[in-house]
């Protein structure tokens, strides 16, 4: 049994017959007629991104797998499969990018896309508009008993630049018309005349985690002589948390393990200089690690900056040298 249908064109005497012959010649090669009991079954694994951090600024990747089994076909024949994948339930009108919807607030979306394996070609559907993305065509050969199975990978990507996404579970379910897998017996360039259709359901999901990151500049009081007046300095502390995430920023007591924000000390060997860190420019609100003296905020997905106000107090001037302290910044969310 051959894998291709052969077409023999008769000699045409009239212009009309010649036209018909040309049309027949340019049609895709029709697959061979299968045995009556020929069928293919499919399963698709869920495409699960797991816990994701949308603040990374990078694309996030995962894959899914299509498993295909065909039985009762012609011996050693090819099977052609067109695995059409639609938009999913996350947003039935979104194609490029596709979207997952938040489980609590359906209006909150997360952009992602499905691709042919190892490429940036969007995996679409022959049931979309002709100009829109199409699925890959899968072909494989059955064995001498008319049986065959194979697997095929779906690449998936959450698209970067979505720092405004709120934490929570996002998903998009595919079933029915969104997973119309057409198949036919033979090696064909399309699935225009399928021998069968199946709709293996699967879900795309991701859990956007609450996440915060922090950075800070040094508090540098410069070079001073006698410590007989206040010496002030400022620094910047920057926090970035996922959108809608409440947080608190605490500053440790430093090397002296100070329990009060104005009792910190910079050291040079056994010698020290007392100083404090504050939340306001008047240096009246200390910044420490107790619930009453931390800074609170709510993440937006963007960087949020706070000024650290430092002050060295009048005190007995210690021996000359460089005095330093190390403060640990803790963001609780």
C-alpha positions as CSV (number, residue, x, y, z in Angstrom):
1,X,0.0,0.0,0.0
2,X,1.5,3.4,-1.0
3,X,1.4,6.4,1.2
4,X,0.5,8.8,-1.5
5,X,-2.6,8.9,-3.7
6,X,-1.7,9.1,-7.4
7,X,-3.5,11.4,-9.7
8,X,-3.6,10.8,-13.5
9,X,-4.9,13.7,-15.5
10,X,-6.7,13.0,-18.8
11,X,-5.8,14.9,-21.9
12,X,-8.2,17.9,-22.0
13,X,-9.5,19.3,-25.3
14,X,-11.6,22.2,-24.0
15,X,-10.5,25.3,-22.0
16,X,-12.9,24.4,-19.2
17,X,-11.5,20.8,-18.8
18,X,-8.0,22.2,-18.9
19,X,-8.9,24.6,-16.0
20,X,-10.3,21.7,-13.9
21,X,-7.2,19.6,-14.5
22,X,-5.0,22.4,-13.2
23,X,-7.1,22.9,-10.1
24,X,-6.9,19.2,-9.3
25,X,-3.2,19.2,-9.7
26,X,-2.6,22.0,-7.2
27,X,-4.7,20.4,-4.4
28,X,-2.6,18.9,-1.6
29,X,-1.9,15.2,-2.0
30,X,-4.9,13.4,-0.5
31,X,-4.2,10.8,2.2
32,X,-5.1,7.2,1.6
33,X,-8.4,5.9,2.7
34,X,-7.9,4.2,6.1
35,X,-9.4,0.9,7.4
36,X,-12.8,1.4,9.0
37,X,-11.4,0.8,12.5
38,X,-8.5,3.2,12.2
39,X,-8.3,5.7,15.1
40,X,-5.9,7.9,17.0
41,X,-6.0,8.9,20.7
42,X,-4.3,11.8,22.4
43,X,-3.4,13.1,25.8
44,X,-1.8,16.4,26.7
45,X,0.0,17.1,30.0
46,X,-0.9,20.2,31.9
47,X,1.5,23.1,31.2
48,X,2.4,24.1,34.7
49,X,4.9,27.0,35.3
50,X,4.7,26.4,39.0
51,X,5.6,29.3,41.4
52,X,6.8,32.3,39.4
53,X,8.4,35.6,40.2
54,X,7.2,38.3,37.8
55,X,9.8,40.8,39.1
56,X,12.8,39.0,37.4
57,X,12.4,40.9,34.2
58,X,13.0,37.7,32.2
59,X,10.8,35.3,30.2
60,X,9.7,32.2,32.2
61,X,9.7,28.9,30.4
62,X,8.2,25.4,30.7
63,X,6.9,22.7,28.4
64,X,4.0,20.3,27.9
65,X,3.8,17.0,26.1
66,X,1.4,15.6,23.6
67,X,1.2,11.8,23.6
68,X,-0.3,10.2,20.5
69,X,-1.3,6.6,19.9
70,X,-2.8,5.3,16.6
71,X,-4.2,1.8,15.9
72,X,-5.6,-0.3,13.2
73,X,-4.0,1.6,10.4
74,X,-2.5,0.3,7.2
75,X,0.8,-1.5,7.6
76,X,3.9,0.8,7.6
77,X,1.7,3.8,6.6
78,X,2.2,7.4,7.7
79,X,-0.3,9.2,9.9
80,X,-0.7,13.0,9.6
81,X,-1.9,15.0,12.6
82,X,-2.8,18.7,12.9
83,X,-3.0,19.6,16.6
84,X,-5.0,22.8,16.6
85,X,-4.8,24.8,19.9
86,X,-7.1,27.7,20.4
87,X,-7.2,30.6,22.9
88,X,-8.3,28.8,26.1
89,X,-10.6,30.0,28.8
90,X,-8.3,32.6,30.3
91,X,-9.3,35.1,27.6
92,X,-11.2,33.6,24.6
93,X,-10.3,36.6,22.4
94,X,-6.5,36.8,23.2
95,X,-4.3,35.0,20.6
96,X,-0.9,36.7,20.7
97,X,-0.3,36.7,23.5
98,X,-2.6,34.2,25.1
99,X,-3.7,35.0,28.6
100,X,-4.3,33.2,31.9
101,X,-6.9,34.6,34.3
102,X,-6.6,35.0,38.1
103,X,-8.6,32.5,40.0
104,X,-10.1,35.2,42.3
105,X,-10.4,38.2,40.0
106,X,-11.0,37.0,36.4
107,X,-10.1,40.5,35.1
108,X,-6.5,40.1,36.3
109,X,-4.6,38.5,33.4
110,X,-1.1,37.0,32.9
111,X,0.3,37.0,29.4
112,X,1.9,33.8,28.0
113,X,2.3,32.0,24.7
114,X,2.6,28.5,23.3
115,X,5.2,27.7,20.6
116,X,6.3,25.0,18.3
117,X,9.1,23.1,20.0
118,X,12.5,24.7,20.0
119,X,11.3,27.8,18.1
120,X,9.6,31.2,18.5
121,X,6.8,30.2,16.1
122,X,3.4,30.6,17.8
123,X,1.3,27.4,18.0
124,X,-2.1,28.3,16.6
125,X,-5.0,26.8,14.8
126,X,-6.2,26.1,11.3
127,X,-9.6,27.3,12.6
128,X,-8.2,30.8,13.1
129,X,-8.1,33.4,10.3
130,X,-5.8,32.4,7.4
131,X,-3.3,35.1,8.4
132,X,-3.0,33.9,12.0
133,X,-0.6,31.3,13.5
134,X,-1.0,27.7,12.6
135,X,-0.1,24.5,14.4
136,X,2.8,22.3,13.4
137,X,2.0,19.2,11.3
138,X,3.0,16.0,13.0
139,X,3.7,12.9,10.9
140,X,5.0,9.5,11.9
141,X,5.0,6.0,10.5
142,X,3.0,3.1,11.9
143,X,4.6,-0.4,12.3
144,X,3.8,-3.5,10.3
145,X,0.7,-4.1,12.5
146,X,-0.7,-0.7,11.8
147,X,0.2,0.6,15.3
148,X,2.3,3.6,16.3
149,X,2.8,6.1,19.1
150,X,4.9,9.2,19.6
151,X,5.2,12.3,21.7
152,X,5.5,15.9,20.8
153,X,6.6,18.9,22.9
154,X,4.7,22.2,23.4
155,X,7.0,25.0,24.4
156,X,5.4,27.7,26.7
157,X,6.6,31.1,27.9
158,X,5.4,33.7,30.3
159,X,6.3,36.9,28.8
160,X,8.5,39.4,30.7
161,X,7.5,42.9,31.7
162,X,4.5,41.9,33.8
163,X,5.6,43.3,37.2
164,X,2.1,44.7,37.8
165,X,0.6,41.2,38.0
166,X,-0.9,40.6,41.5
167,X,0.0,37.4,43.4
168,X,-2.2,34.4,43.0
169,X,-3.1,31.4,40.9
170,X,-3.6,32.0,37.2
171,X,-4.9,29.5,34.7
172,X,-6.5,28.8,31.3
173,X,-8.3,25.6,30.5
174,X,-8.3,24.1,27.0
175,X,-11.1,21.7,25.9
176,X,-13.6,21.2,23.1
177,X,-13.0,23.5,20.1
178,X,-9.8,24.8,21.7
179,X,-8.1,21.5,21.2
180,X,-9.3,20.2,17.9
181,X,-6.7,17.5,16.9
182,X,-7.5,16.4,13.3
183,X,-5.8,13.3,12.0
184,X,-5.7,11.2,8.8
185,X,-4.1,8.2,7.3
186,X,-1.1,8.9,5.0
187,X,1.5,11.6,4.5
188,X,-0.3,14.9,3.8
189,X,0.5,18.6,3.7
190,X,-2.7,19.4,5.5
191,X,-5.6,18.0,7.5
192,X,-8.3,19.5,5.2
193,X,-10.1,16.1,5.0
194,X,-9.5,14.5,8.4
195,X,-10.4,10.8,9.1
196,X,-11.0,11.7,12.7
197,X,-10.9,14.4,15.4
198,X,-10.2,14.3,19.1
199,X,-10.2,17.0,21.8
200,X,-7.7,16.2,24.6
201,X,-8.2,18.6,27.5
202,X,-5.4,20.3,29.4
203,X,-4.7,23.4,31.5
204,X,-2.1,26.1,31.5
205,X,-1.4,27.4,35.0
206,X,1.1,29.5,37.0
207,X,1.2,30.7,40.6
208,X,2.5,34.3,40.9
209,X,4.3,34.4,44.3
210,X,4.5,37.3,46.7
211,X,8.1,38.5,46.4
212,X,10.2,41.5,47.5
213,X,13.7,42.6,46.8
214,X,15.7,45.4,48.5
215,X,18.8,47.5,48.0
216,X,20.4,50.4,49.9
217,X,23.1,53.0,49.5
218,X,25.6,53.7,52.3
219,X,25.2,56.4,55.0
220,X,28.4,58.3,54.6
221,X,29.1,61.0,57.3
222,X,32.3,62.0,55.6
223,X,35.4,63.3,57.3
224,X,34.8,65.4,60.5
225,X,37.0,66.9,63.2
226,X,35.6,67.3,66.7
227,X,32.2,65.8,67.4
228,X,30.8,68.8,69.1
229,X,27.7,69.3,66.8
230,X,25.3,67.1,65.0
231,X,26.7,65.5,61.8
232,X,23.9,64.5,59.4
233,X,23.8,62.4,56.3
234,X,21.2,60.6,54.1
235,X,21.0,57.4,52.1
236,X,18.5,55.6,50.0
237,X,16.7,52.3,50.6
238,X,14.8,50.8,47.6
239,X,12.1,48.2,47.9
240,X,10.4,46.4,45.1
241,X,7.5,44.0,45.8
242,X,4.9,42.3,43.7
243,X,1.8,44.4,43.1
244,X,-0.6,44.6,46.1
245,X,1.9,43.0,48.5
246,X,2.0,44.6,52.0
247,X,5.5,44.8,53.5
248,X,7.5,46.2,56.4
249,X,11.1,47.3,56.3
250,X,13.2,46.9,59.5
251,X,16.8,48.0,60.2
252,X,18.9,46.0,62.6
253,X,20.7,47.5,65.6
254,X,24.1,47.0,63.9
255,X,27.3,45.7,65.4
256,X,26.3,47.1,68.8
257,X,23.0,45.2,68.7
258,X,21.3,48.4,69.7
259,X,17.7,48.1,70.9
260,X,17.0,51.8,70.2
261,X,17.5,53.4,66.8
262,X,19.6,56.2,68.3
263,X,22.0,53.9,70.2
264,X,23.8,52.4,67.2
265,X,27.6,52.6,67.1
266,X,30.3,52.7,64.4
267,X,33.5,51.0,65.5
268,X,37.2,51.3,64.9
269,X,38.7,48.5,67.1
270,X,37.6,49.1,70.7
271,X,36.6,52.7,70.0
272,X,33.2,53.8,68.7
273,X,31.0,56.6,67.6
274,X,27.3,56.8,68.6
275,X,24.8,57.6,65.8
276,X,21.1,57.0,64.8
277,X,19.0,56.3,61.8
278,X,15.6,57.9,61.3
279,X,12.5,57.8,59.1
280,X,12.0,61.5,58.8
281,X,14.2,64.5,58.0
282,X,13.7,66.0,61.5
283,X,15.4,62.9,62.9
284,X,12.6,62.5,65.4
285,X,11.2,59.1,64.3
286,X,13.7,56.4,64.7
287,X,14.0,53.5,62.3
288,X,14.6,50.1,63.9
289,X,13.3,46.6,64.0
290,X,10.3,46.9,66.3
291,X,6.7,47.0,65.0
292,X,6.5,50.6,66.3
293,X,9.5,51.9,64.4
294,X,9.6,50.2,61.0
295,X,8.5,51.5,57.6
296,X,5.4,50.0,56.0
297,X,4.3,50.0,52.4
298,X,2.4,48.1,49.7
299,X,4.1,46.8,46.5
300,X,3.3,48.1,43.1
301,X,5.6,45.9,41.1
302,X,7.9,49.0,40.7
303,X,10.8,50.3,42.8
304,X,9.7,52.3,45.8
305,X,12.4,54.4,47.4
306,X,12.8,55.6,51.0
307,X,15.4,58.0,52.5
308,X,17.4,56.9,55.5
309,X,18.2,59.9,57.7
310,X,21.4,59.5,59.7
311,X,22.8,61.6,62.6
312,X,26.1,61.5,64.6
313,X,25.5,63.2,67.9
314,X,27.8,65.5,69.9
315,X,30.0,63.3,72.0
316,X,33.5,62.8,73.2
317,X,35.7,62.6,70.1
318,X,37.4,59.2,69.8
319,X,40.9,58.7,68.2
320,X,41.1,59.5,64.5
321,X,40.3,56.7,62.1
322,X,37.6,55.2,60.0
323,X,34.5,54.1,61.9
324,X,32.0,51.7,60.3
325,X,28.9,49.8,61.2
326,X,26.8,47.1,59.3
327,X,23.1,47.3,59.2
328,X,20.9,44.5,58.0
329,X,17.8,45.5,56.2
330,X,14.9,43.0,56.6
331,X,11.7,43.2,54.4
332,X,8.8,41.2,55.8
333,X,5.9,40.5,53.5
